[in-house]
Amino acid sequence: MWRWPRGPLAIAVTLEPSDEVKALRARVAALEEEVERLKAEYNRVEYKYKCEVIINCELVDLCRAHGVKYRPALSQRPY
């Protein structure tokens, strides 16, 4: 009759990622790079828009100060 060994039982398990997991990790890395690129582009566009708004406000102020007519839409919010 078979019996369990009396000493402690040791089991060693090695897990390696499958090809699917490796492909998904590569896809996640590519998407993270894309997100960082888009964030940088968004920040650049936001900065340009902010500069444009400041310049337009200064122009409107100068027009008012010197009595130059300008489009009324420049004094109104678009929303």
mmCIF file of the N, C-alpha and C atoms, coordinates in Angstrom:
data_MODEL
# 
_entry.id   MODEL 
# 
loop_
_atom_site.group_PDB 
_atom_site.id 
_atom_site.type_symbol 
_atom_site.label_atom_id 
_atom_site.label_alt_id 
_atom_site.label_comp_id 
_atom_site.label_asym_id 
_atom_site.label_entity_id 
_atom_site.label_seq_id 
_atom_site.pdbx_PDB_ins_code 
_atom_site.Cartn_x 
_atom_site.Cartn_y 
_atom_site.Cartn_z 
_atom_site.occupancy 
_atom_site.B_iso_or_equiv 
_atom_site.pdbx_formal_charge 
_atom_site.auth_seq_id 
_atom_site.auth_comp_id 
_atom_site.auth_asym_id 
_atom_site.auth_atom_id 
_atom_site.pdbx_PDB_model_num 
ATOM 1   N N  . MET A 1 1  ? 0.829   -1.158  0.000   1.00 0.00 ? 1  MET A N  1 
ATOM 2   C CA . MET A 1 1  ? 0.000   0.000   0.000   1.00 0.00 ? 1  MET A CA 1 
ATOM 3   C C  . MET A 1 1  ? 0.891   1.245   0.000   1.00 0.00 ? 1  MET A C  1 
ATOM 4   N N  . TRP A 1 2  ? 0.413   2.287   -0.734  1.00 0.00 ? 2  TRP A N  1 
ATOM 5   C CA . TRP A 1 2  ? 1.185   3.524   -0.868  1.00 0.00 ? 2  TRP A CA 1 
ATOM 6   C C  . TRP A 1 2  ? 0.927   4.438   0.309   1.00 0.00 ? 2  TRP A C  1 
ATOM 7   N N  . ARG A 1 3  ? 1.989   5.122   0.797   1.00 0.00 ? 3  ARG A N  1 
ATOM 8   C CA . ARG A 1 3  ? 1.868   6.045   1.927   1.00 0.00 ? 3  ARG A CA 1 
ATOM 9   C C  . ARG A 1 3  ? 2.458   7.395   1.573   1.00 0.00 ? 3  ARG A C  1 
ATOM 10  N N  . TRP A 1 4  ? 1.915   8.455   2.201   1.00 0.00 ? 4  TRP A N  1 
ATOM 11  C CA . TRP A 1 4  ? 2.481   9.804   2.016   1.00 0.00 ? 4  TRP A CA 1 
ATOM 12  C C  . TRP A 1 4  ? 3.866   9.851   2.607   1.00 0.00 ? 4  TRP A C  1 
ATOM 13  N N  . PRO A 1 5  ? 4.756   10.654  2.000   1.00 0.00 ? 5  PRO A N  1 
ATOM 14  C CA . PRO A 1 5  ? 6.088   10.798  2.609   1.00 0.00 ? 5  PRO A CA 1 
ATOM 15  C C  . PRO A 1 5  ? 5.969   11.497  3.962   1.00 0.00 ? 5  PRO A C  1 
ATOM 16  N N  . ARG A 1 6  ? 6.818   11.132  4.844   1.00 0.00 ? 6  ARG A N  1 
ATOM 17  C CA . ARG A 1 6  ? 6.749   11.678  6.197   1.00 0.00 ? 6  ARG A CA 1 
ATOM 18  C C  . ARG A 1 6  ? 7.317   13.095  6.280   1.00 0.00 ? 6  ARG A C  1 
ATOM 19  N N  . GLY A 1 7  ? 8.261   13.491  5.449   1.00 0.00 ? 7  GLY A N  1 
ATOM 20  C CA . GLY A 1 7  ? 8.857   14.830  5.496   1.00 0.00 ? 7  GLY A CA 1 
ATOM 21  C C  . GLY A 1 7  ? 7.982   15.855  4.785   1.00 0.00 ? 7  GLY A C  1 
ATOM 22  N N  . PRO A 1 8  ? 8.412   17.110  4.826   1.00 0.00 ? 8  PRO A N  1 
ATOM 23  C CA . PRO A 1 8  ? 7.635   18.158  4.164   1.00 0.00 ? 8  PRO A CA 1 
ATOM 24  C C  . PRO A 1 8  ? 7.672   17.979  2.647   1.00 0.00 ? 8  PRO A C  1 
ATOM 25  N N  . LEU A 1 9  ? 6.598   18.342  2.032   1.00 0.00 ? 9  LEU A N  1 
ATOM 26  C CA . LEU A 1 9  ? 6.460   18.231  0.586   1.00 0.00 ? 9  LEU A CA 1 
ATOM 27  C C  . LEU A 1 9  ? 6.815   19.586  -0.026  1.00 0.00 ? 9  LEU A C  1 
ATOM 28  N N  . ALA A 1 10 ? 7.739   19.602  -0.966  1.00 0.00 ? 10 ALA A N  1 
ATOM 29  C CA . ALA A 1 10 ? 8.167   20.850  -1.604  1.00 0.00 ? 10 ALA A CA 1 
ATOM 30  C C  . ALA A 1 10 ? 7.708   20.843  -3.055  1.00 0.00 ? 10 ALA A C  1 
ATOM 31  N N  . ILE A 1 11 ? 7.085   21.934  -3.449  1.00 0.00 ? 11 ILE A N  1 
ATOM 32  C CA . ILE A 1 11 ? 6.617   22.073  -4.827  1.00 0.00 ? 11 ILE A CA 1 
ATOM 33  C C  . ILE A 1 11 ? 7.208   23.360  -5.381  1.00 0.00 ? 11 ILE A C  1 
ATOM 34  N N  . ALA A 1 12 ? 7.812   23.283  -6.543  1.00 0.00 ? 12 ALA A N  1 
ATOM 35  C CA . ALA A 1 12 ? 8.355   24.465  -7.219  1.00 0.00 ? 12 ALA A CA 1 
ATOM 36  C C  . ALA A 1 12 ? 7.554   24.694  -8.495  1.00 0.00 ? 12 ALA A C  1 
ATOM 37  N N  . VAL A 1 13 ? 7.029   25.920  -8.629  1.00 0.00 ? 13 VAL A N  1 
ATOM 38  C CA . VAL A 1 13 ? 6.223   26.256  -9.795  1.00 0.00 ? 13 VAL A CA 1 
ATOM 39  C C  . VAL A 1 13 ? 6.831   27.489  -10.450 1.00 0.00 ? 13 VAL A C  1 
ATOM 40  N N  . THR A 1 14 ? 7.016   27.420  -11.753 1.00 0.00 ? 14 THR A N  1 
ATOM 41  C CA . THR A 1 14 ? 7.526   28.553  -12.518 1.00 0.00 ? 14 THR A CA 1 
ATOM 42  C C  . THR A 1 14 ? 6.460   28.961  -13.513 1.00 0.00 ? 14 THR A C  1 
ATOM 43  N N  . LEU A 1 15 ? 6.052   30.235  -13.441 1.00 0.00 ? 15 LEU A N  1 
ATOM 44  C CA . LEU A 1 15 ? 5.043   30.744  -14.352 1.00 0.00 ? 15 LEU A CA 1 
ATOM 45  C C  . LEU A 1 15 ? 5.710   31.691  -15.348 1.00 0.00 ? 15 LEU A C  1 
ATOM 46  N N  . GLU A 1 16 ? 5.420   31.473  -16.591 1.00 0.00 ? 16 GLU A N  1 
ATOM 47  C CA . GLU A 1 16 ? 5.915   32.356  -17.641 1.00 0.00 ? 16 GLU A CA 1 
ATOM 48  C C  . GLU A 1 16 ? 4.715   32.901  -18.396 1.00 0.00 ? 16 GLU A C  1 
ATOM 49  N N  . PRO A 1 17 ? 4.777   34.201  -18.759 1.00 0.00 ? 17 PRO A N  1 
ATOM 50  C CA . PRO A 1 17 ? 3.642   34.758  -19.488 1.00 0.00 ? 17 PRO A CA 1 
ATOM 51  C C  . PRO A 1 17 ? 3.482   34.099  -20.853 1.00 0.00 ? 17 PRO A C  1 
ATOM 52  N N  . SER A 1 18 ? 2.246   33.910  -21.218 1.00 0.00 ? 18 SER A N  1 
ATOM 53  C CA . SER A 1 18 ? 1.967   33.310  -22.516 1.00 0.00 ? 18 SER A CA 1 
ATOM 54  C C  . SER A 1 18 ? 2.194   34.349  -23.608 1.00 0.00 ? 18 SER A C  1 
ATOM 55  N N  . ASP A 1 19 ? 2.129   33.917  -24.851 1.00 0.00 ? 19 ASP A N  1 
ATOM 56  C CA . ASP A 1 19 ? 2.293   34.829  -25.979 1.00 0.00 ? 19 ASP A CA 1 
ATOM 57  C C  . ASP A 1 19 ? 1.191   35.886  -25.989 1.00 0.00 ? 19 ASP A C  1 
ATOM 58  N N  . GLU A 1 20 ? -0.009  35.484  -25.586 1.00 0.00 ? 20 GLU A N  1 
ATOM 59  C CA . GLU A 1 20 ? -1.122  36.443  -25.543 1.00 0.00 ? 20 GLU A CA 1 
ATOM 60  C C  . GLU A 1 20 ? -0.855  37.537  -24.516 1.00 0.00 ? 20 GLU A C  1 
ATOM 61  N N  . VAL A 1 21 ? -0.356  37.161  -23.351 1.00 0.00 ? 21 VAL A N  1 
ATOM 62  C CA . VAL A 1 21 ? -0.045  38.132  -22.303 1.00 0.00 ? 21 VAL A CA 1 
ATOM 63  C C  . VAL A 1 21 ? 1.066   39.063  -22.776 1.00 0.00 ? 21 VAL A C  1 
ATOM 64  N N  . LYS A 1 22 ? 2.072   38.526  -23.423 1.00 0.00 ? 22 LYS A N  1 
ATOM 65  C CA . LYS A 1 22 ? 3.159   39.352  -23.946 1.00 0.00 ? 22 LYS A CA 1 
ATOM 66  C C  . LYS A 1 22 ? 2.637   40.337  -24.990 1.00 0.00 ? 22 LYS A C  1 
ATOM 67  N N  . ALA A 1 23 ? 1.752   39.883  -25.849 1.00 0.00 ? 23 ALA A N  1 
ATOM 68  C CA . ALA A 1 23 ? 1.181   40.759  -26.872 1.00 0.00 ? 23 ALA A CA 1 
ATOM 69  C C  . ALA A 1 23 ? 0.329   41.852  -26.228 1.00 0.00 ? 23 ALA A C  1 
ATOM 70  N N  . LEU A 1 24 ? -0.443  41.498  -25.206 1.00 0.00 ? 24 LEU A N  1 
ATOM 71  C CA . LEU A 1 24 ? -1.271  42.489  -24.519 1.00 0.00 ? 24 LEU A CA 1 
ATOM 72  C C  . LEU A 1 24 ? -0.413  43.515  -23.783 1.00 0.00 ? 24 LEU A C  1 
ATOM 73  N N  . ARG A 1 25 ? 0.674   43.070  -23.187 1.00 0.00 ? 25 ARG A N  1 
ATOM 74  C CA . ARG A 1 25 ? 1.582   44.003  -22.515 1.00 0.00 ? 25 ARG A CA 1 
ATOM 75  C C  . ARG A 1 25 ? 2.201   44.972  -23.519 1.00 0.00 ? 25 ARG A C  1 
ATOM 76  N N  . ALA A 1 26 ? 2.569   44.465  -24.684 1.00 0.00 ? 26 ALA A N  1 
ATOM 77  C CA . ALA A 1 26 ? 3.120   45.332  -25.728 1.00 0.00 ? 26 ALA A CA 1 
ATOM 78  C C  . ALA A 1 26 ? 2.073   46.336  -26.190 1.00 0.00 ? 26 ALA A C  1 
ATOM 79  N N  . ARG A 1 27 ? 0.833   45.890  -26.309 1.00 0.00 ? 27 ARG A N  1 
ATOM 80  C CA . ARG A 1 27 ? -0.257  46.793  -26.727 1.00 0.00 ? 27 ARG A CA 1 
ATOM 81  C C  . ARG A 1 27 ? -0.494  47.865  -25.676 1.00 0.00 ? 27 ARG A C  1 
ATOM 82  N N  . VAL A 1 28 ? -0.470  47.498  -24.408 1.00 0.00 ? 28 VAL A N  1 
ATOM 83  C CA . VAL A 1 28 ? -0.636  48.464  -23.321 1.00 0.00 ? 28 VAL A CA 1 
ATOM 84  C C  . VAL A 1 28 ? 0.491   49.493  -23.354 1.00 0.00 ? 28 VAL A C  1 
ATOM 85  N N  . ALA A 1 29 ? 1.709   49.042  -23.557 1.00 0.00 ? 29 ALA A N  1 
ATOM 86  C CA . ALA A 1 29 ? 2.840   49.969  -23.640 1.00 0.00 ? 29 ALA A CA 1 
ATOM 87  C C  . ALA A 1 29 ? 2.673   50.937  -24.810 1.00 0.00 ? 29 ALA A C  1 
ATOM 88  N N  . ALA A 1 30 ? 2.212   50.436  -25.953 1.00 0.00 ? 30 ALA A N  1 
ATOM 89  C CA . ALA A 1 30 ? 1.999   51.291  -27.123 1.00 0.00 ? 30 ALA A CA 1 
ATOM 90  C C  . ALA A 1 30 ? 0.892   52.305  -26.844 1.00 0.00 ? 30 ALA A C  1 
ATOM 91  N N  . LEU A 1 31 ? -0.169  51.872  -26.183 1.00 0.00 ? 31 LEU A N  1 
ATOM 92  C CA . LEU A 1 31 ? -1.267  52.785  -25.853 1.00 0.00 ? 31 LEU A CA 1 
ATOM 93  C C  . LEU A 1 31 ? -0.826  53.847  -24.848 1.00 0.00 ? 31 LEU A C  1 
ATOM 94  N N  . GLU A 1 32 ? -0.002  53.457  -23.891 1.00 0.00 ? 32 GLU A N  1 
ATOM 95  C CA . GLU A 1 32 ? 0.514   54.427  -22.922 1.00 0.00 ? 32 GLU A CA 1 
ATOM 96  C C  . GLU A 1 32 ? 1.376   55.476  -23.612 1.00 0.00 ? 32 GLU A C  1 
ATOM 97  N N  . GLU A 1 33 ? 2.187   55.056  -24.577 1.00 0.00 ? 33 GLU A N  1 
ATOM 98  C CA . GLU A 1 33 ? 2.991   56.006  -25.352 1.00 0.00 ? 33 GLU A CA 1 
ATOM 99  C C  . GLU A 1 33 ? 2.089   56.953  -26.134 1.00 0.00 ? 33 GLU A C  1 
ATOM 100 N N  . GLU A 1 34 ? 1.026   56.423  -26.714 1.00 0.00 ? 34 GLU A N  1 
ATOM 101 C CA . GLU A 1 34 ? 0.080   57.241  -27.470 1.00 0.00 ? 34 GLU A CA 1 
ATOM 102 C C  . GLU A 1 34 ? -0.599  58.260  -26.558 1.00 0.00 ? 34 GLU A C  1 
ATOM 103 N N  . VAL A 1 35 ? -0.967  57.850  -25.365 1.00 0.00 ? 35 VAL A N  1 
ATOM 104 C CA . VAL A 1 35 ? -1.594  58.762  -24.403 1.00 0.00 ? 35 VAL A CA 1 
ATOM 105 C C  . VAL A 1 35 ? -0.629  59.890  -24.049 1.00 0.00 ? 35 VAL A C  1 
ATOM 106 N N  . GLU A 1 36 ? 0.626   59.561  -23.800 1.00 0.00 ? 36 GLU A N  1 
ATOM 107 C CA . GLU A 1 36 ? 1.614   60.592  -23.474 1.00 0.00 ? 36 GLU A CA 1 
ATOM 108 C C  . GLU A 1 36 ? 1.801   61.563  -24.635 1.00 0.00 ? 36 GLU A C  1 
ATOM 109 N N  . ARG A 1 37 ? 1.811   61.059  -25.856 1.00 0.00 ? 37 ARG A N  1 
ATOM 110 C CA . ARG A 1 37 ? 1.944   61.918  -27.031 1.00 0.00 ? 37 ARG A CA 1 
ATOM 111 C C  . ARG A 1 37 ? 0.747   62.851  -27.138 1.00 0.00 ? 37 ARG A C  1 
ATOM 112 N N  . LEU A 1 38 ? -0.457  62.301  -26.930 1.00 0.00 ? 38 LEU A N  1 
ATOM 113 C CA . LEU A 1 38 ? -1.667  63.108  -27.012 1.00 0.00 ? 38 LEU A CA 1 
ATOM 114 C C  . LEU A 1 38 ? -1.737  64.153  -25.895 1.00 0.00 ? 38 LEU A C  1 
ATOM 115 N N  . LYS A 1 39 ? -1.269  63.796  -24.703 1.00 0.00 ? 39 LYS A N  1 
ATOM 116 C CA . LYS A 1 39 ? -1.229  64.764  -23.611 1.00 0.00 ? 39 LYS A CA 1 
ATOM 117 C C  . LYS A 1 39 ? -0.311  65.930  -23.959 1.00 0.00 ? 39 LYS A C  1 
ATOM 118 N N  . ALA A 1 40 ? 0.852   65.618  -24.520 1.00 0.00 ? 40 ALA A N  1 
ATOM 119 C CA . ALA A 1 40 ? 1.787   66.672  -24.914 1.00 0.00 ? 40 ALA A CA 1 
ATOM 120 C C  . ALA A 1 40 ? 1.182   67.561  -25.994 1.00 0.00 ? 40 ALA A C  1 
ATOM 121 N N  . GLU A 1 41 ? 0.515   66.961  -26.959 1.00 0.00 ? 41 GLU A N  1 
ATOM 122 C CA . GLU A 1 41 ? -0.131  67.732  -28.023 1.00 0.00 ? 41 GLU A CA 1 
ATOM 123 C C  . GLU A 1 41 ? -1.256  68.595  -27.449 1.00 0.00 ? 41 GLU A C  1 
ATOM 124 N N  . TYR A 1 42 ? -2.044  68.043  -26.550 1.00 0.00 ? 42 TYR A N  1 
ATOM 125 C CA . TYR A 1 42 ? -3.125  68.798  -25.910 1.00 0.00 ? 42 TYR A CA 1 
ATOM 126 C C  . TYR A 1 42 ? -2.560  70.007  -25.166 1.00 0.00 ? 42 TYR A C  1 
ATOM 127 N N  . ASN A 1 43 ? -1.489  69.800  -24.411 1.00 0.00 ? 43 ASN A N  1 
ATOM 128 C CA . ASN A 1 43 ? -0.887  70.898  -23.661 1.00 0.00 ? 43 ASN A CA 1 
ATOM 129 C C  . ASN A 1 43 ? -0.382  71.990  -24.601 1.00 0.00 ? 43 ASN A C  1 
ATOM 130 N N  . ARG A 1 44 ? 0.199   71.599  -25.723 1.00 0.00 ? 44 ARG A N  1 
ATOM 131 C CA . ARG A 1 44 ? 0.701   72.567  -26.695 1.00 0.00 ? 44 ARG A CA 1 
ATOM 132 C C  . ARG A 1 44 ? -0.453  73.363  -27.289 1.00 0.00 ? 44 ARG A C  1 
ATOM 133 N N  . VAL A 1 45 ? -1.529  72.691  -27.675 1.00 0.00 ? 45 VAL A N  1 
ATOM 134 C CA . VAL A 1 45 ? -2.689  73.366  -28.269 1.00 0.00 ? 45 VAL A CA 1 
ATOM 135 C C  . VAL A 1 45 ? -3.359  74.271  -27.233 1.00 0.00 ? 45 VAL A C  1 
ATOM 136 N N  . GLU A 1 46 ? -3.478  73.799  -26.013 1.00 0.00 ? 46 GLU A N  1 
ATOM 137 C CA . GLU A 1 46 ? -4.086  74.600  -24.953 1.00 0.00 ? 46 GLU A CA 1 
ATOM 138 C C  . GLU A 1 46 ? -3.275  75.877  -24.717 1.00 0.00 ? 46 GLU A C  1 
ATOM 139 N N  . TYR A 1 47 ? -1.945  75.753  -24.725 1.00 0.00 ? 47 TYR A N  1 
ATOM 140 C CA . TYR A 1 47 ? -1.084  76.917  -24.539 1.00 0.00 ? 47 TYR A CA 1 
ATOM 141 C C  . TYR A 1 47 ? -1.260  77.911  -25.685 1.00 0.00 ? 47 TYR A C  1 
ATOM 142 N N  . LYS A 1 48 ? -1.308  77.410  -26.922 1.00 0.00 ? 48 LYS A N  1 
ATOM 143 C CA . LYS A 1 48 ? -1.510  78.295  -28.071 1.00 0.00 ? 48 LYS A CA 1 
ATOM 144 C C  . LYS A 1 48 ? -2.861  79.003  -27.980 1.00 0.00 ? 48 LYS A C  1 
ATOM 145 N N  . TYR A 1 49 ? -3.899  78.290  -27.591 1.00 0.00 ? 49 TYR A N  1 
ATOM 146 C CA . TYR A 1 49 ? -5.225  78.892  -27.451 1.00 0.00 ? 49 TYR A CA 1 
ATOM 147 C C  . TYR A 1 49 ? -5.202  79.983  -26.378 1.00 0.00 ? 49 TYR A C  1 
ATOM 148 N N  . LYS A 1 50 ? -4.551  79.682  -25.264 1.00 0.00 ? 50 LYS A N  1 
ATOM 149 C CA . LYS A 1 50 ? -4.454  80.659  -24.176 1.00 0.00 ? 50 LYS A CA 1 
ATOM 150 C C  . LYS A 1 50 ? -3.759  81.927  -24.664 1.00 0.00 ? 50 LYS A C  1 
ATOM 151 N N  . CYS A 1 51 ? -2.682  81.775  -25.401 1.00 0.00 ? 51 CYS A N  1 
ATOM 152 C CA . CYS A 1 51 ? -1.966  82.932  -25.948 1.00 0.00 ? 51 CYS A CA 1 
ATOM 153 C C  . CYS A 1 51 ? -2.863  83.719  -26.898 1.00 0.00 ? 51 CYS A C  1 
ATOM 154 N N  . GLU A 1 52 ? -3.602  83.026  -27.727 1.00 0.00 ? 52 GLU A N  1 
ATOM 155 C CA . GLU A 1 52 ? -4.509  83.677  -28.671 1.00 0.00 ? 52 GLU A CA 1 
ATOM 156 C C  . GLU A 1 52 ? -5.584  84.480  -27.937 1.00 0.00 ? 52 GLU A C  1 
ATOM 157 N N  . VAL A 1 53 ? -6.120  83.932  -26.882 1.00 0.00 ? 53 VAL A N  1 
ATOM 158 C CA . VAL A 1 53 ? -7.144  84.622  -26.099 1.00 0.00 ? 53 VAL A CA 1 
ATOM 159 C C  . VAL A 1 53 ? -6.568  85.889  -25.472 1.00 0.00 ? 53 VAL A C  1 
ATOM 160 N N  . ILE A 1 54 ? -5.380  85.797  -24.930 1.00 0.00 ? 54 ILE A N  1 
ATOM 161 C CA . ILE A 1 54 ? -4.749  86.972  -24.308 1.00 0.00 ? 54 ILE A CA 1 
ATOM 162 C C  . ILE A 1 54 ? -4.532  88.065  -25.351 1.00 0.00 ? 54 ILE A C  1 
ATOM 163 N N  . ILE A 1 55 ? -4.030  87.693  -26.517 1.00 0.00 ? 55 ILE A N  1 
ATOM 164 C CA . ILE A 1 55 ? -3.793  88.669  -27.585 1.00 0.00 ? 55 ILE A CA 1 
ATOM 165 C C  . ILE A 1 55 ? -5.106  89.306  -28.021 1.00 0.00 ? 55 ILE A C  1 
ATOM 166 N N  . ASN A 1 56 ? -6.152  88.506  -28.202 1.00 0.00 ? 56 ASN A N  1 
ATOM 167 C CA . ASN A 1 56 ? -7.457  89.049  -28.607 1.00 0.00 ? 56 ASN A CA 1 
ATOM 168 C C  . ASN A 1 56 ? -8.017  90.005  -27.560 1.00 0.00 ? 56 ASN A C  1 
ATOM 169 N N  . CYS A 1 57 ? -7.861  89.677  -26.288 1.00 0.00 ? 57 CYS A N  1 
ATOM 170 C CA . CYS A 1 57 ? -8.343  90.567  -25.226 1.00 0.00 ? 57 CYS A CA 1 
ATOM 171 C C  . CYS A 1 57 ? -7.585  91.897  -25.253 1.00 0.00 ? 57 CYS A C  1 
ATOM 172 N N  . GLU A 1 58 ? -6.284  91.821  -25.456 1.00 0.00 ? 58 GLU A N  1 
ATOM 173 C CA . GLU A 1 58 ? -5.486  93.051  -25.546 1.00 0.00 ? 58 GLU A CA 1 
ATOM 174 C C  . GLU A 1 58 ? -5.912  93.892  -26.747 1.00 0.00 ? 58 GLU A C  1 
ATOM 175 N N  . LEU A 1 59 ? -6.188  93.240  -27.873 1.00 0.00 ? 59 LEU A N  1 
ATOM 176 C CA . LEU A 1 59 ? -6.634  93.983  -29.058 1.00 0.00 ? 59 LEU A CA 1 
ATOM 177 C C  . LEU A 1 59 ? -7.982  94.658  -28.822 1.00 0.00 ? 59 LEU A C  1 
ATOM 178 N N  . VAL A 1 60 ? -8.899  93.955  -28.192 1.00 0.00 ? 60 VAL A N  1 
ATOM 179 C CA . VAL A 1 60 ? -10.208 94.539  -27.888 1.00 0.00 ? 60 VAL A CA 1 
ATOM 180 C C  . VAL A 1 60 ? -10.031 95.735  -26.953 1.00 0.00 ? 60 VAL A C  1 
ATOM 181 N N  . ASP A 1 61 ? -9.185  95.593  -25.952 1.00 0.00 ? 61 ASP A N  1 
ATOM 182 C CA . ASP A 1 61 ? -8.934  96.704  -25.029 1.00 0.00 ? 61 ASP A CA 1 
ATOM 183 C C  . ASP A 1 61 ? -8.349  97.909  -25.766 1.00 0.00 ? 61 ASP A C  1 
ATOM 184 N N  . LEU A 1 62 ? -7.407  97.661  -26.663 1.00 0.00 ? 62 LEU A N  1 
ATOM 185 C CA . LEU A 1 62 ? -6.818  98.754  -27.439 1.00 0.00 ? 62 LEU A CA 1 
ATOM 186 C C  . LEU A 1 62 ? -7.860  99.415  -28.342 1.00 0.00 ? 62 LEU A C  1 
ATOM 187 N N  . CYS A 1 63 ? -8.711  98.622  -28.962 1.00 0.00 ? 63 CYS A N  1 
ATOM 188 C CA . CYS A 1 63 ? -9.766  99.167  -29.816 1.00 0.00 ? 63 CYS A CA 1 
ATOM 189 C C  . CYS A 1 63 ? -10.712 100.043 -29.002 1.00 0.00 ? 63 CYS A C  1 
ATOM 190 N N  . ARG A 1 64 ? -11.095 99.581  -27.832 1.00 0.00 ? 64 ARG A N  1 
ATOM 191 C CA . ARG A 1 64 ? -11.975 100.373 -26.962 1.00 0.00 ? 64 ARG A CA 1 
ATOM 192 C C  . ARG A 1 64 ? -11.301 101.682 -26.550 1.00 0.00 ? 64 ARG A C  1 
ATOM 193 N N  . ALA A 1 65 ? -10.043 101.579 -26.169 1.00 0.00 ? 65 ALA A N  1 
ATOM 194 C CA . ALA A 1 65 ? -9.317  102.763 -25.688 1.00 0.00 ? 65 ALA A CA 1 
ATOM 195 C C  . ALA A 1 65 ? -9.170  103.825 -26.774 1.00 0.00 ? 65 ALA A C  1 
ATOM 196 N N  . HIS A 1 66 ? -9.092  103.409 -28.034 1.00 0.00 ? 66 HIS A N  1 
ATOM 197 C CA . HIS A 1 66 ? -8.874  104.358 -29.128 1.00 0.00 ? 66 HIS A CA 1 
ATOM 198 C C  . HIS A 1 66 ? -10.119 104.583 -29.981 1.00 0.00 ? 66 HIS A C  1 
ATOM 199 N N  . GLY A 1 67 ? -11.258 104.072 -29.556 1.00 0.00 ? 67 GLY A N  1 
ATOM 200 C CA . GLY A 1 67 ? -12.513 104.297 -30.254 1.00 0.00 ? 67 GLY A CA 1 
ATOM 201 C C  . GLY A 1 67 ? -12.627 103.594 -31.597 1.00 0.00 ? 67 GLY A C  1 
ATOM 202 N N  . VAL A 1 68 ? -11.890 102.519 -31.768 1.00 0.00 ? 68 VAL A N  1 
ATOM 203 C CA . VAL A 1 68 ? -11.951 101.751 -33.015 1.00 0.00 ? 68 VAL A CA 1 
ATOM 204 C C  . VAL A 1 68 ? -13.064 100.716 -32.886 1.00 0.00 ? 68 VAL A C  1 
ATOM 205 N N  . LYS A 1 69 ? -13.926 100.661 -33.896 1.00 0.00 ? 69 LYS A N  1 
ATOM 206 C CA . LYS A 1 69 ? -15.020 99.687  -33.874 1.00 0.00 ? 69 LYS A CA 1 
ATOM 207 C C  . LYS A 1 69 ? -14.459 98.283  -34.143 1.00 0.00 ? 69 LYS A C  1 
ATOM 208 N N  . TYR A 1 70 ? -15.072 97.331  -33.511 1.00 0.00 ? 70 TYR A N  1 
ATOM 209 C CA . TYR A 1 70 ? -14.697 95.926  -33.704 1.00 0.00 ? 70 TYR A CA 1 
ATOM 210 C C  . TYR A 1 70 ? -15.957 95.083  -33.663 1.00 0.00 ? 70 TYR A C  1 
ATOM 211 N N  . ARG A 1 71 ? -15.826 93.866  -34.066 1.00 0.00 ? 71 ARG A N  1 
ATOM 212 C CA . ARG A 1 71 ? -16.987 92.967  -34.082 1.00 0.00 ? 71 ARG A CA 1 
ATOM 213 C C  . ARG A 1 71 ? -17.545 92.784  -32.673 1.00 0.00 ? 71 ARG A C  1 
ATOM 214 N N  . PRO A 1 72 ? -18.852 92.951  -32.511 1.00 0.00 ? 72 PRO A N  1 
ATOM 215 C CA . PRO A 1 72 ? -19.448 92.765  -31.183 1.00 0.00 ? 72 PRO A CA 1 
ATOM 216 C C  . PRO A 1 72 ? -19.259 91.346  -30.651 1.00 0.00 ? 72 PRO A C  1 
ATOM 217 N N  . ALA A 1 73 ? -19.107 90.405  -31.537 1.00 0.00 ? 73 ALA A N  1 
ATOM 218 C CA . ALA A 1 73 ? -18.947 89.005  -31.090 1.00 0.00 ? 73 ALA A CA 1 
ATOM 219 C C  . ALA A 1 73 ? -17.674 88.827  -30.263 1.00 0.00 ? 73 ALA A C  1 
ATOM 220 N N  . LEU A 1 74 ? -16.703 89.721  -30.426 1.00 0.00 ? 74 LEU A N  1 
ATOM 221 C CA . LEU A 1 74 ? -15.462 89.606  -29.647 1.00 0.00 ? 74 LEU A CA 1 
ATOM 222 C C  . LEU A 1 74 ? -15.685 89.943  -28.185 1.00 0.00 ? 74 LEU A C  1 
ATOM 223 N N  . SER A 1 75 ? -16.786 90.615  -27.866 1.00 0.00 ? 75 SER A N  1 
ATOM 224 C CA . SER A 1 75 ? -17.082 90.980  -26.474 1.00 0.00 ? 75 SER A CA 1 
ATOM 225 C C  . SER A 1 75 ? -18.004 89.969  -25.801 1.00 0.00 ? 75 SER A C  1 
ATOM 226 N N  . GLN A 1 76 ? -18.462 88.978  -26.544 1.00 0.00 ? 76 GLN A N  1 
ATOM 227 C CA . GLN A 1 76 ? -19.414 88.011  -25.997 1.00 0.00 ? 76 GLN A CA 1 
ATOM 228 C C  . GLN A 1 76 ? -18.777 86.634  -25.931 1.00 0.00 ? 76 GLN A C  1 
ATOM 229 N N  . ARG A 1 77 ? -19.192 85.897  -24.941 1.00 0.00 ? 77 ARG A N  1 
ATOM 230 C CA . ARG A 1 77 ? -18.727 84.517  -24.826 1.00 0.00 ? 77 ARG A CA 1 
ATOM 231 C C  . ARG A 1 77 ? -19.478 83.660  -25.838 1.00 0.00 ? 77 ARG A C  1 
ATOM 232 N N  . PRO A 1 78 ? -18.804 82.698  -26.444 1.00 0.00 ? 78 PRO A N  1 
ATOM 233 C CA . PRO A 1 78 ? -19.471 81.860  -27.451 1.00 0.00 ? 78 PRO A CA 1 
ATOM 234 C C  . PRO A 1 78 ? -20.421 80.832  -26.843 1.00 0.00 ? 78 PRO A C  1 
ATOM 235 N N  . TYR A 1 79 ? -20.473 80.717  -25.549 1.00 0.00 ? 79 TYR A N  1 
ATOM 236 C CA . TYR A 1 79 ? -21.340 79.720  -24.904 1.00 0.00 ? 79 TYR A CA 1 
ATOM 237 C C  . TYR A 1 79 ? -22.361 80.357  -24.030 1.00 0.00 ? 79 TYR A C  1 
# 
